[in-house]
Amino acid sequence: MARLADGDRAAITPAFELLWPVVSRFCRHALGSDADGEDAAQEAMVKLFARAAAFDPARDGLAWALAIATWECRTIRRRAGRRREAALDEGSLLVDGDSESVLAARELAAAAKDALAELDPRDAATVLAALSDDPAARPAVAPATFRKRLERALGRLRGLLRSHGAF
């Protein structure tokens, strides 16, 4: 890494050969998915080599590489969370059409309705506001505050659904 920081292009291949297996394994383990782990590791390596000139030779090169990989793993998780949030905002329940799937979806909807009735009224209002197509249904709070309220409400809803045997 010190050679890379000094601009030695011949150090790219040995650095890659040493870091790739470690960074790749770290990302796959951190994300629990081979595909997401490979994506994060690739992005981390690209950023690592792009920022090589900024590397401080007094620091540990592996720790620096794993710090960059950690940030890439967080980015992948954040994107996945946003995709789930977008799917929740769409309010779509995808069913492939066979009778077993339709029956399971109806049972899940009935269990969700029962659990929602047992939920604290503020939590129920938060969940319903998130499912609403009307933007005015959401409370006048910062988006981050609403997301946190929704996260907590959905956690409580999940607990109720589990207690009813829906999960």
N, C-alpha and C positions, 0 to 999 in steps of 0.2 A: 504494500500500500504506500509505503514511503517512496518507492521508485515511481509509482503512478503519480503521486503528488508532485514529484519533481518533473513530470512530463515524459517519463521513459515509456514509450509505446510498446517496447518489447516485454514489459511487465504485465500487459493486459492478459495474455493467454495464461501464464502461470497463476495470476490472481484469480482469473475466472475458474480455472481447474481446481483451485483450492477452496474457493468460496461457494461455487454453485451447489455441490452436494449438501453442504451445511445449511445454506440459506433455503434451498428447496425443501429439505427435510423439516426445517424449522417452520416454514410457512404452511406446509401440508399438515403438520401436527397442530399448529395454532388455529387453522381454519377447519380442520376435520374433513377436508375434501381435497382429493388429488387435483381436480381441475382448478378450483379456486386457489389452492396452494401454489400450483405451477404458475398461474396468472400473477399472483402476488410476488412470487420469487423472480419472475421475469422482469416485472416493473421495478422491483428493488434493485436488481442487477443493472438495469439501464440507468436508474438514478445514481447508483453507486459509482458507475464509471463516468457519468456526466459530471458528478461532483468530486471526482478524484482529486482535482487540483486544490480543493478546499480542505482535504484531509490533513489533520495535524499529526505529523509523525510521532509526537509524544504520546498519542492515544493508542489504544489497542485497536488494531484494524478489524478484528472479528467482532468486537463489541460495536464498533461503528457500523459495520455491515448489518448486524442483527438489529440495530436500532432503526435503520432505514427499512429493513424487512418488516419490523413491527408496525411501523407507520403504514406500510402498504397493506398489511393484514387488516388493520383498522379501517383503512379506506374500503377494502373489499366488503367487510362486515357492514359498514355504513351504507354502502350502495345496496346491499342485499336488504337491509332494513328499510331503505327508501322504496325499493321495489315492492316489498310486502305492504308498506303503508299506502303506496299507490293502488295496489290491488284492493286494499281495504276501502280506500276512497271510492273506487269504482263500484264497490258493493256487489261484485259479481260472485256468484256461487256456480262454479263450472261443474256440470254434470254431463257425463258422456251419453246419457239417454237410455241405457238399459234399465230395466225395472228394479234391479237390486240397487243401483246407484241412486235412482230417483227415490226409492224407499228410504235409503240411508240418509239422503239429503233432507227428506221430510222429517225423519226422526231427529236428526241433528237440529233442524230448525225449531221443532217443538221443544226440545231440551233447552235450546238457547232462549226461547221465549219464556219458559218456566224459570230458568236461572236469572234472566233479566228482571223478571218480576220480583225475585228475592233480593236483588242487588240494591244497595243503597241508592236512593233516588238521584243523588248527584252523580254517582257513577253511571247509572242507567242513562241519565241525560247526556253525559259525555259520550257514551257509546252510540247512542242514537244520533247525536249531532255529527259524529264521525261518519255514520252510515248515510246521512241525509245528503241529497243532491243539492239542497239549498244552502249556499254559503252563509246566509243570514242565521241559520240554525246553530252555527258555532258561536261560542261565547266570545265576547270582545276581550280576548287575552292574546298575549304574544303566541305565535305558532309553537315555539319551543315549550311554553307552559302547557298549551293544549295537548301537545304530543306526550308530555310527561303525565298529565292527568289521564289521558287515554291509555297509556301504558299501564298505569296503576289499575285503572278500571278494568282493563282486559285481563290483567293478572287475577283480580278478584273474580271476574266472570269465569275464567278458566278453572279456578278453584271450585266454584259452584258446579260447573259442568262435570268436573271430575267426581265430585261428591254424588252427582246424579247418575254417574256411570256412563256419561256421554263420551268420555275419552278414556 
